[in-house]
């Protein structure tokens, strides 16, 4: 990466071709690159599942009752409680269902076809749906659209497109957007998220973001921050947003 940055005048990486494309001599972004190598993609999904085991779950840190269940539809069997967008093989959503087995509404797991097709085991209560989040969101009016560590994979322009596709499906004053990612301080960032920021730039032309950067990003997609929920400086935060 130092050689790449030297050649580009140490400019911020804001899109391809970035360090990953330069190193691997490919035009592919990291995920399309992995999809072409199924064993490597399977290893990546296993790594992500293992990473979940080392981090506290968002629903154990922040109040699901206040943010989601209070006000959720309970008299409509077709109502969707939570859509896990880009949720991989469903480990996070399955864990949520285990913690809240009686929560009202459907649970939907969305990811690309290769990821969904690779799922070996998933609770029957969770609906699998093949979806590219750069295309229109097919589930309208869900209580929650949940993204875990998605946006740090992408530069701002791509993030805005993903958010716009989601916002178009949201119901005003009912639907919520929940983003479980790092919310960096303006200065004095702890070592681990600082290293992740560099990692995202190197692999995905992405970045970790501050409150100001999150606010600006969401506003470009017609969304507004309700609250930044934070546990501590060395752990991910939960960004609660709604239609502006």
Backbone as CSV, one residue per row, in Angstrom:
resi,resn,N_x,N_y,N_z,CA_x,CA_y,CA_z,C_x,C_y,C_z
1,UNK,0.809,-1.213,0.000,0.000,0.000,0.000,0.849,1.272,0.000
2,UNK,1.985,1.331,0.707,2.800,2.557,0.638,3.195,2.925,-0.790
3,UNK,3.551,1.913,-1.602,3.938,2.202,-2.988,2.750,2.754,-3.778
4,UNK,1.555,2.183,-3.529,0.351,2.670,-4.206,0.088,4.130,-3.835
5,UNK,0.152,4.439,-2.542,-0.123,5.799,-2.091,0.919,6.784,-2.613
6,UNK,2.155,6.328,-2.699,3.199,7.199,-3.230,2.919,7.555,-4.681
7,UNK,2.464,6.544,-5.443,2.169,6.790,-6.858,0.970,7.714,-7.037
8,UNK,0.036,7.705,-6.079,-1.167,8.525,-6.196,-1.068,9.828,-5.410
9,UNK,0.125,10.154,-4.958,0.319,11.400,-4.234,-0.311,11.403,-2.854
10,UNK,-0.467,10.208,-2.282,-1.030,10.048,-0.933,-2.439,10.655,-0.816
11,UNK,-3.194,10.585,-1.904,-4.576,11.067,-1.885,-5.470,10.041,-1.185
12,UNK,-6.535,10.537,-0.580,-7.496,9.630,0.038,-8.093,8.708,-1.016
13,UNK,-8.218,7.432,-0.694,-8.780,6.455,-1.634,-10.299,6.594,-1.592
14,UNK,-10.890,6.996,-2.700,-12.325,7.241,-2.733,-13.065,6.360,-3.728
15,UNK,-12.385,5.352,-4.258,-13.008,4.447,-5.217,-11.958,3.698,-5.998
16,UNK,-12.390,2.689,-6.785,-11.429,1.915,-7.560,-10.872,2.722,-8.726
17,UNK,-9.661,2.322,-9.183,-8.801,1.255,-8.653,-8.071,1.708,-7.397
18,UNK,-8.165,0.887,-6.359,-7.520,1.188,-5.097,-6.388,0.219,-4.814
19,UNK,-5.913,0.187,-3.587,-4.800,-0.696,-3.240,-5.073,-2.166,-3.524
20,UNK,-6.307,-2.637,-3.279,-6.613,-4.053,-3.518,-6.499,-4.394,-4.997
21,UNK,-7.058,-3.539,-5.853,-6.988,-3.793,-7.297,-5.542,-3.717,-7.778
22,UNK,-4.792,-2.785,-7.228,-3.399,-2.616,-7.623,-2.561,-3.827,-7.227
23,UNK,-2.761,-4.315,-5.999,-1.976,-5.437,-5.493,-2.284,-6.735,-6.232
24,UNK,-3.574,-6.958,-6.518,-3.993,-8.229,-7.124,-4.109,-8.167,-8.642
25,UNK,-3.768,-7.009,-9.200,-3.796,-6.822,-10.652,-5.147,-7.252,-11.221
26,UNK,-6.198,-6.657,-10.658,-7.561,-6.980,-11.065,-8.377,-5.703,-11.116
27,UNK,-9.448,-5.745,-11.906,-10.405,-4.647,-11.923,-11.548,-4.899,-10.954
28,UNK,-11.603,-6.091,-10.384,-12.688,-6.466,-9.490,-12.536,-5.812,-8.124
29,UNK,-13.665,-5.453,-7.522,-13.670,-5.112,-6.109,-13.470,-6.391,-5.306
30,UNK,-13.256,-6.256,-4.006,-12.897,-7.438,-3.215,-13.990,-8.509,-3.230
31,UNK,-15.258,-8.121,-3.077,-16.299,-9.142,-2.993,-16.513,-9.885,-4.311
32,UNK,-16.601,-9.213,-5.461,-16.649,-9.963,-6.718,-15.416,-10.843,-6.929
33,UNK,-14.281,-10.366,-6.451,-13.043,-11.149,-6.547,-13.168,-12.435,-5.734
34,UNK,-13.730,-12.333,-4.522,-13.896,-13.512,-3.670,-14.944,-14.475,-4.230
35,UNK,-16.010,-13.922,-4.803,-17.087,-14.768,-5.336,-16.558,-15.691,-6.432
36,UNK,-15.549,-15.250,-7.141,-14.965,-16.088,-8.198,-14.140,-17.244,-7.631
37,UNK,-13.896,-17.213,-6.331,-13.125,-18.258,-5.654,-13.968,-18.781,-4.488
38,UNK,-14.908,-19.723,-4.735,-15.843,-20.175,-3.696,-15.193,-20.622,-2.393
39,UNK,-14.087,-21.381,-2.409,-13.468,-21.745,-1.125,-13.011,-20.518,-0.326
40,UNK,-12.448,-19.529,-1.023,-12.007,-18.327,-0.331,-13.210,-17.553,0.209
41,UNK,-14.308,-17.510,-0.568,-15.510,-16.815,-0.105,-16.089,-17.518,1.110
42,UNK,-16.058,-18.834,1.105,-16.551,-19.596,2.255,-15.699,-19.313,3.490
43,UNK,-14.388,-19.221,3.295,-13.501,-18.899,4.412,-13.785,-17.499,4.951
44,UNK,-14.088,-16.572,4.042,-14.395,-15.209,4.474,-15.674,-15.191,5.310
45,UNK,-16.707,-15.911,4.858,-17.961,-15.963,5.616,-17.754,-16.608,6.982
46,UNK,-16.894,-17.627,7.038,-16.589,-18.269,8.318,-15.858,-17.293,9.239
47,UNK,-14.963,-16.501,8.657,-14.259,-15.492,9.451,-15.233,-14.471,10.031
48,UNK,-16.182,-14.017,9.201,-17.150,-13.031,9.673,-18.020,-13.609,10.785
49,UNK,-18.392,-14.891,10.636,-19.187,-15.541,11.683,-18.386,-15.638,12.973
50,UNK,-17.105,-15.970,12.847,-16.254,-16.052,14.033,-16.057,-14.705,14.697
51,UNK,-15.995,-13.647,13.867,-15.827,-12.304,14.412,-17.016,-11.921,15.294
52,UNK,-18.207,-12.386,14.915,-19.396,-12.076,15.711,-19.270,-12.637,17.123
53,UNK,-18.560,-13.748,17.245,-18.419,-14.383,18.561,-17.542,-13.573,19.506
54,UNK,-16.723,-12.701,18.943,-15.785,-11.941,19.772,-16.281,-10.538,20.107
55,UNK,-17.402,-10.123,19.518,-17.924,-8.787,19.744,-19.281,-8.867,20.425
56,UNK,-19.603,-7.962,21.342,-20.914,-7.999,21.987,-22.026,-7.736,20.983
57,UNK,-23.119,-8.504,21.024,-24.213,-8.278,20.074,-24.907,-6.946,20.342
58,UNK,-25.341,-6.311,19.291,-25.946,-4.985,19.422,-27.201,-5.015,20.283
59,UNK,-27.981,-6.087,20.178,-29.249,-6.152,20.893,-29.070,-6.393,22.394
60,UNK,-27.866,-6.797,22.796,-27.583,-6.969,24.221,-27.037,-5.685,24.840
61,UNK,-26.639,-4.758,23.995,-26.045,-3.505,24.461,-27.043,-2.348,24.417
62,UNK,-27.919,-2.369,23.416,-28.863,-1.274,23.223,-30.296,-1.799,23.342
63,UNK,-31.224,-0.937,23.680,-32.590,-1.346,24.014,-33.431,-1.674,22.783
64,UNK,-33.633,-2.951,22.541,-34.489,-3.398,21.446,-35.943,-3.021,21.716
65,UNK,-36.343,-3.113,22.970,-37.718,-2.784,23.336,-38.047,-1.342,22.960
66,UNK,-37.188,-0.421,23.307,-37.465,0.995,23.057,-37.352,1.345,21.576
67,UNK,-36.350,0.808,20.896,-36.090,1.202,19.520,-36.959,0.480,18.501
68,UNK,-37.278,-0.804,18.768,-37.912,-1.632,17.745,-39.290,-2.139,18.154
69,UNK,-39.350,-2.838,19.261,-40.579,-3.540,19.617,-41.700,-2.579,19.995
70,UNK,-41.380,-1.520,20.709,-42.396,-0.518,21.039,-42.832,0.173,19.742
71,UNK,-44.079,0.030,19.397,-44.583,0.643,18.173,-44.596,-0.280,16.971
72,UNK,-44.039,-1.479,17.094,-44.067,-2.434,15.980,-45.469,-3.003,15.793
73,UNK,-45.818,-3.333,14.566,-47.134,-3.876,14.270,-47.285,-5.270,14.887
74,UNK,-48.388,-5.486,15.561,-48.637,-6.780,16.199,-49.900,-7.460,15.664
75,UNK,-50.668,-6.752,14.828,-51.949,-7.293,14.350,-51.956,-7.582,12.857
76,UNK,-50.771,-7.578,12.243,-50.659,-7.824,10.800,-49.688,-8.976,10.568
77,UNK,-50.212,-10.153,10.176,-49.325,-11.322,9.987,-48.316,-11.150,8.865
78,UNK,-48.553,-10.198,7.987,-47.614,-9.986,6.873,-46.539,-8.945,7.204
79,UNK,-46.644,-8.317,8.371,-45.702,-7.250,8.736,-44.292,-7.809,8.916
80,UNK,-43.322,-7.024,8.494,-41.913,-7.402,8.623,-41.302,-6.599,9.767
81,UNK,-40.725,-7.301,10.715,-40.087,-6.619,11.843,-38.703,-6.129,11.480
82,UNK,-37.872,-7.004,10.899,-36.474,-6.651,10.678,-35.946,-7.277,9.402
83,UNK,-35.323,-6.461,8.582,-34.622,-6.926,7.384,-33.131,-6.746,7.629
84,UNK,-32.389,-7.840,7.639,-30.935,-7.791,7.794,-30.334,-7.690,6.396
85,UNK,-29.979,-6.475,5.993,-29.525,-6.210,4.628,-28.033,-6.508,4.513
86,UNK,-27.685,-7.394,3.577,-26.284,-7.798,3.461,-25.831,-8.570,4.673
87,UNK,-26.741,-9.398,5.203,-26.513,-10.081,6.476,-25.725,-11.370,6.412
88,UNK,-25.034,-11.616,5.289,-24.204,-12.821,5.184,-25.030,-14.086,5.280
89,UNK,-24.545,-15.030,6.047,-25.230,-16.318,6.177,-26.206,-16.347,7.351
90,UNK,-26.496,-15.181,7.911,-27.585,-15.074,8.867,-27.234,-15.298,10.323
91,UNK,-25.954,-15.300,10.660,-25.570,-15.578,12.047,-26.102,-14.500,12.994
92,UNK,-26.021,-13.259,12.577,-26.472,-12.160,13.428,-27.988,-12.203,13.619
93,UNK,-28.712,-12.421,12.530,-30.172,-12.455,12.600,-30.655,-13.667,13.383
94,UNK,-29.994,-14.807,13.219,-30.362,-16.005,13.978,-30.144,-15.778,15.471
95,UNK,-29.082,-15.081,15.817,-28.806,-14.778,17.209,-29.860,-13.832,17.779
96,UNK,-30.291,-12.866,16.969,-31.358,-11.949,17.396,-32.649,-12.725,17.647
97,UNK,-32.982,-13.627,16.735,-34.208,-14.413,16.885,-34.153,-15.290,18.132
98,UNK,-32.991,-15.833,18.414,-32.835,-16.660,19.617,-33.051,-15.823,20.878
99,UNK,-32.602,-14.575,20.843,-32.750,-13.703,22.001,-34.174,-13.164,22.150
100,UNK,-34.874,-13.017,21.014,-36.240,-12.478,21.021,-37.169,-13.381,20.202
101,UNK,-37.398,-14.607,20.675,-38.180,-15.572,19.880,-39.636,-15.176,19.689
102,UNK,-40.171,-14.323,20.552,-41.579,-13.949,20.468,-41.798,-12.549,19.900
103,UNK,-40.760,-11.963,19.353,-40.904,-10.634,18.757,-41.870,-10.708,17.582
104,UNK,-42.795,-9.750,17.456,-43.796,-9.817,16.381,-43.216,-9.442,15.027
105,UNK,-43.685,-10.106,13.985,-43.272,-9.758,12.639,-42.227,-10.692,12.047
106,UNK,-42.110,-10.624,10.749,-41.201,-11.500,10.012,-39.760,-11.010,10.112
107,UNK,-38.841,-11.951,9.987,-37.412,-11.661,9.924,-36.908,-12.083,8.546
108,UNK,-36.241,-11.173,7.854,-35.787,-11.448,6.491,-34.286,-11.222,6.391
109,UNK,-33.604,-12.219,5.867,-32.165,-12.147,5.618,-31.936,-11.892,4.141
110,UNK,-31.205,-10.842,3.827,-30.893,-10.515,2.438,-29.388,-10.535,2.198
111,UNK,-29.008,-11.139,1.086,-27.631,-11.038,0.601,-27.623,-11.506,-0.846
112,UNK,-26.459,-11.446,-1.473,-26.357,-11.838,-2.876,-26.573,-13.347,-3.033
113,UNK,-26.890,-13.752,-4.246,-27.209,-15.154,-4.517,-26.117,-16.127,-4.074
114,UNK,-24.829,-15.864,-4.373,-23.799,-16.828,-3.942,-23.754,-17.018,-2.430
115,UNK,-24.002,-15.947,-1.679,-23.970,-16.041,-0.219,-25.185,-16.813,0.294
116,UNK,-26.360,-16.466,-0.190,-27.584,-17.160,0.239,-27.516,-18.637,-0.123
117,UNK,-27.016,-18.941,-1.311,-26.935,-20.347,-1.752,-25.948,-21.158,-0.930
118,UNK,-25.029,-20.485,-0.252,-24.009,-21.190,0.525,-24.453,-21.496,1.956
119,UNK,-25.638,-21.014,2.334,-26.111,-21.221,3.708,-26.433,-22.707,3.926
120,UNK,-25.854,-23.264,4.967,-26.088,-24.678,5.278,-27.202,-24.846,6.310
121,UNK,-27.230,-23.984,7.293,-28.228,-24.101,8.349,-28.728,-22.705,8.726
122,UNK,-30.050,-22.567,8.826,-30.655,-21.312,9.245,-32.045,-21.606,9.775
123,UNK,-32.374,-20.981,10.896,-33.681,-21.190,11.522,-34.796,-20.948,10.507
124,UNK,-35.773,-21.846,10.502,-36.878,-21.764,9.549,-37.714,-20.505,9.725
125,UNK,-37.590,-19.854,10.881,-38.344,-18.629,11.122,-37.798,-17.453,10.313
126,UNK,-36.608,-17.606,9.760,-35.965,-16.532,9.003,-36.130,-16.784,7.505
127,UNK,-36.659,-15.801,6.811,-36.841,-15.892,5.359,-35.560,-15.487,4.654
128,UNK,-35.104,-16.317,3.729,-33.918,-15.998,2.938,-34.349,-15.274,1.669
129,UNK,-33.636,-14.228,1.337,-33.990,-13.457,0.140,-32.726,-12.995,-0.576
130,UNK,-32.617,-13.324,-1.855,-31.478,-12.889,-2.656,-31.704,-11.445,-3.081
131,UNK,-30.740,-10.605,-2.756,-30.915,-9.179,-3.032,-29.570,-8.475,-3.127
132,UNK,-29.445,-7.622,-4.120,-28.288,-6.745,-4.290,-28.690,-5.379,-3.756
133,UNK,-28.016,-4.900,-2.703,-28.477,-3.662,-2.074,-28.230,-2.406,-2.893
134,UNK,-27.652,-2.546,-4.078,-27.565,-1.413,-4.997,-28.804,-1.310,-5.884
135,UNK,-29.718,-2.256,-5.742,-30.965,-2.258,-6.503,-32.121,-1.940,-5.559
136,UNK,-33.309,-1.628,-6.097,-34.435,-1.258,-5.232,-34.730,-2.297,-4.155
137,UNK,-34.942,-1.821,-2.935,-35.259,-2.686,-1.801,-36.657,-3.273,-2.015
138,UNK,-36.773,-4.623,-2.083,-38.068,-5.243,-2.377,-39.022,-5.332,-1.192
139,UNK,-38.521,-5.139,0.022,-39.377,-5.222,1.213,-39.767,-3.809,1.628
140,UNK,-41.050,-3.518,1.501,-41.550,-2.179,1.796,-42.125,-2.121,3.211
141,UNK,-41.871,-1.003,3.869,-42.526,-0.721,5.135,-42.153,-1.596,6.302
142,UNK,-40.934,-2.131,6.322,-40.488,-2.916,7.476,-40.281,-1.985,8.671
143,UNK,-40.339,-2.561,9.849,-40.070,-1.768,11.042,-38.608,-1.334,11.069
144,UNK,-37.701,-2.257,10.742,-36.267,-1.967,10.802,-35.555,-2.520,9.576
145,UNK,-34.680,-1.706,9.027,-33.705,-2.140,8.024,-32.350,-2.050,8.718
146,UNK,-31.729,-3.190,8.889,-30.525,-3.292,9.721,-29.304,-3.588,8.856
147,UNK,-28.254,-2.822,9.070,-26.984,-3.007,8.363,-25.873,-3.171,9.390
148,UNK,-25.157,-4.262,9.314,-24.005,-4.447,10.191,-22.722,-4.465,9.364
149,UNK,-21.844,-3.551,9.681,-20.538,-3.430,9.028,-20.633,-3.572,7.509
150,UNK,-21.522,-2.784,6.931,-21.685,-2.738,5.478,-21.039,-1.482,4.907
151,UNK,-21.355,-0.342,5.477,-20.981,0.922,4.848,-19.487,1.218,4.921
152,UNK,-18.795,0.641,5.906,-17.344,0.877,5.940,-16.631,0.173,4.785
153,UNK,-17.361,-0.697,4.085,-16.796,-1.399,2.928,-16.795,-0.551,1.660
154,UNK,-17.465,0.620,1.705,-17.712,1.355,0.470,-17.363,2.836,0.615
155,UNK,-16.939,3.470,-0.482,-16.754,4.924,-0.466,-18.109,5.624,-0.383
156,UNK,-18.084,6.911,-0.106,-19.314,7.660,0.149,-20.349,7.543,-0.966
157,UNK,-19.915,7.662,-2.206,-20.872,7.657,-3.320,-21.664,6.354,-3.375
158,UNK,-21.028,5.238,-3.125,-21.720,3.954,-3.122,-22.643,3.838,-1.908
159,UNK,-22.186,4.331,-0.774,-23.019,4.282,0.433,-24.321,5.052,0.229
160,UNK,-24.217,6.216,-0.391,-25.416,7.023,-0.632,-26.392,6.270,-1.514
161,UNK,-25.891,5.565,-2.514,-26.778,4.793,-3.395,-27.473,3.674,-2.628
162,UNK,-26.741,2.958,-1.790,-27.342,1.896,-0.969,-28.424,2.482,-0.068
163,UNK,-28.127,3.597,0.566,-29.072,4.231,1.482,-30.316,4.727,0.750
164,UNK,-30.145,5.278,-0.435,-31.306,5.754,-1.200,-32.233,4.615,-1.582
165,UNK,-31.664,3.481,-1.958,-32.498,2.325,-2.310,-33.302,1.856,-1.098
166,UNK,-32.706,1.949,0.075,-33.393,1.550,1.300,-34.434,2.584,1.709
167,UNK,-34.058,3.853,1.665,-34.967,4.920,2.082,-36.249,4.920,1.261
168,UNK,-36.145,4.554,-0.014,-37.326,4.544,-0.886,-38.372,3.533,-0.433
169,UNK,-37.950,2.511,0.333,-38.875,1.470,0.787,-39.390,1.725,2.203
170,UNK,-38.862,2.723,2.871,-39.220,2.975,4.263,-40.538,3.746,4.387
171,UNK,-41.246,3.497,5.460,-42.490,4.207,5.768,-42.195,5.317,6.767
172,UNK,-42.600,6.524,6.416,-42.349,7.667,7.281,-42.994,7.479,8.646
173,UNK,-42.249,7.851,9.681,-42.684,7.806,11.079,-42.949,6.379,11.582
174,UNK,-42.503,5.377,10.828,-42.624,3.994,11.301,-41.311,3.231,11.107
175,UNK,-40.793,3.242,9.898,-39.573,2.480,9.601,-38.347,3.159,10.203
176,UNK,-37.418,2.318,10.638,-36.142,2.793,11.168,-34.991,2.156,10.392
177,UNK,-33.906,2.887,10.331,-32.655,2.360,9.794,-31.696,2.233,10.959
178,UNK,-31.163,1.025,11.169,-30.183,0.801,12.222,-28.874,0.361,11.589
179,UNK,-27.814,1.070,11.925,-26.484,0.777,11.387,-25.563,0.467,12.554
180,UNK,-25.042,-0.758,12.575,-24.125,-1.165,13.642,-22.705,-1.111,13.104
181,UNK,-22.021,-0.020,13.396,-20.660,0.189,12.907,-19.917,1.085,13.895
182,UNK,-18.662,1.298,13.603,-17.867,2.203,14.415,-18.303,3.637,14.171
183,UNK,-18.367,4.406,15.233,-18.578,5.846,15.155,-17.342,6.473,15.797
184,UNK,-16.427,6.905,14.954,-15.129,7.372,15.440,-15.241,8.750,16.091
185,UNK,-14.438,8.978,17.114,-14.352,10.341,17.653,-13.623,11.239,16.663
186,UNK,-13.837,12.537,16.773,-13.180,13.475,15.864,-11.663,13.453,16.032
187,UNK,-11.201,13.083,17.231,-9.772,12.927,17.468,-9.584,11.928,18.606
188,UNK,-8.381,11.389,18.716,-8.097,10.428,19.778,-8.755,9.079,19.564
189,UNK,-8.818,8.604,18.320,-9.426,7.305,18.024,-8.597,6.176,18.635
190,UNK,-9.240,5.203,19.318,-8.502,4.048,19.844,-7.813,3.267,18.721
191,UNK,-6.801,2.506,19.080,-5.958,1.833,18.089,-6.756,0.892,17.188
192,UNK,-7.627,0.045,17.768,-8.307,-0.975,16.957,-9.156,-0.376,15.830
193,UNK,-10.074,0.547,16.109,-10.836,1.127,14.998,-9.977,1.959,14.050
194,UNK,-8.885,2.538,14.556,-7.978,3.273,13.666,-7.335,2.322,12.657
195,UNK,-6.939,1.143,13.128,-6.376,0.139,12.220,-7.421,-0.386,11.242
196,UNK,-8.671,-0.524,11.716,-9.749,-0.951,10.826,-9.966,0.060,9.709
197,UNK,-9.852,1.322,10.034,-10.012,2.373,9.032,-8.996,2.205,7.910
198,UNK,-7.756,1.927,8.280,-6.711,1.693,7.282,-6.994,0.414,6.506
199,UNK,-7.460,-0.610,7.212,-7.778,-1.887,6.562,-8.879,-1.722,5.523
200,UNK,-9.915,-0.956,5.864,-11.011,-0.738,4.926,-10.527,0.004,3.678
201,UNK,-9.635,0.962,3.871,-9.086,1.683,2.731,-8.268,0.754,1.840
202,UNK,-7.464,-0.113,2.467,-6.570,-0.989,1.705,-7.332,-2.049,0.919
203,UNK,-8.355,-2.632,1.521,-9.058,-3.756,0.903,-10.267,-3.349,0.067
204,UNK,-10.978,-2.309,0.513,-12.293,-2.049,-0.063,-12.508,-0.612,-0.529
205,UNK,-11.470,0.209,-0.468,-11.609,1.625,-0.816,-12.650,2.296,0.082
206,UNK,-12.817,1.742,1.286,-13.814,2.244,2.215,-13.180,2.977,3.380
207,UNK,-13.945,3.097,4.483,-13.463,3.870,5.621,-14.385,3.690,6.813
208,UNK,-13.858,3.945,8.016,-14.689,4.130,9.195,-15.035,5.618,9.268
209,UNK,-16.116,5.969,9.997,-16.620,7.338,9.928,-16.906,7.940,11.303
210,UNK,-16.831,9.259,11.351,-17.162,10.019,12.550,-18.658,10.358,12.541
211,UNK,-19.146,10.932,13.654,-20.546,11.366,13.709,-20.858,12.336,12.574
212,UNK,-19.991,13.285,12.349,-20.236,14.280,11.302,-20.298,13.632,9.927
213,UNK,-19.430,12.662,9.684,-19.428,11.980,8.388,-20.685,11.124,8.217
214,UNK,-21.113,10.451,9.276,-22.356,9.671,9.203,-23.551,10.583,8.948
215,UNK,-23.613,11.692,9.642,-24.733,12.618,9.483,-24.818,13.132,8.050
216,UNK,-23.684,13.513,7.488,-23.651,14.019,6.114,-24.049,12.933,5.118
217,UNK,-23.567,11.718,5.349,-23.869,10.606,4.452,-25.371,10.314,4.427
218,UNK,-25.969,10.221,5.584,-27.394,9.912,5.680,-28.255,11.033,5.092
219,UNK,-27.852,12.262,5.297,-28.648,13.379,4.793,-28.696,13.390,3.268
220,UNK,-27.636,12.926,2.627,-27.618,12.871,1.162,-28.624,11.870,0.612
221,UNK,-29.072,10.943,1.458,-30.042,9.926,1.031,-31.446,10.216,1.563
222,UNK,-31.663,11.426,2.096,-32.972,11.778,2.601,-33.278,11.200,3.965
223,UNK,-32.236,10.938,4.750,-32.399,10.363,6.084,-31.797,11.294,7.134
224,UNK,-32.224,11.140,8.376,-31.670,11.939,9.460,-31.365,11.046,10.652
225,UNK,-30.334,11.414,11.379,-29.944,10.662,12.564,-30.913,10.986,13.702
226,UNK,-31.451,9.934,14.317,-32.264,10.095,15.517,-31.362,10.132,16.740
227,UNK,-30.404,9.183,16.758,-29.480,9.133,17.891,-28.280,8.271,17.544
228,UNK,-27.128,8.669,18.042,-25.945,7.818,18.026,-25.902,7.102,19.374
229,UNK,-26.126,5.799,19.361,-26.076,5.015,20.594,-24.659,4.471,20.743
230,UNK,-24.014,4.783,21.855,-22.636,4.355,22.060,-22.505,3.647,23.400
231,UNK,-21.704,2.587,23.392,-21.422,1.863,24.633,-20.113,2.349,25.233
232,UNK,-19.047,2.297,24.433,-17.739,2.764,24.879,-16.882,3.043,23.646
233,UNK,-15.745,3.674,23.852,-14.924,4.138,22.733,-14.328,2.994,21.924
234,UNK,-14.111,1.837,22.563,-13.464,0.724,21.866,-14.467,-0.334,21.418
235,UNK,-15.715,0.072,21.173,-16.740,-0.852,20.687,-17.597,-0.144,19.648
236,UNK,-18.229,-0.937,18.781,-19.092,-0.375,17.770,-20.263,0.377,18.382
237,UNK,-20.809,1.319,17.645,-22.001,2.027,18.065,-23.175,1.644,17.185
238,UNK,-24.353,2.108,17.558,-25.561,1.854,16.783,-26.138,3.204,16.367
239,UNK,-26.269,3.387,15.068,-26.807,4.633,14.533,-28.279,4.411,14.204
240,UNK,-29.129,5.144,14.862,-30.572,5.063,14.636,-30.981,6.219,13.731
241,UNK,-31.611,5.907,12.605,-31.989,6.941,11.646,-33.399,6.690,11.122
242,UNK,-33.982,7.729,10.534,-35.312,7.644,9.943,-35.388,8.596,8.765
243,UNK,-36.512,8.564,8.046,-36.680,9.476,6.921,-36.698,10.920,7.412
244,UNK,-36.036,11.777,6.680,-35.964,13.192,7.068,-37.304,13.883,6.822
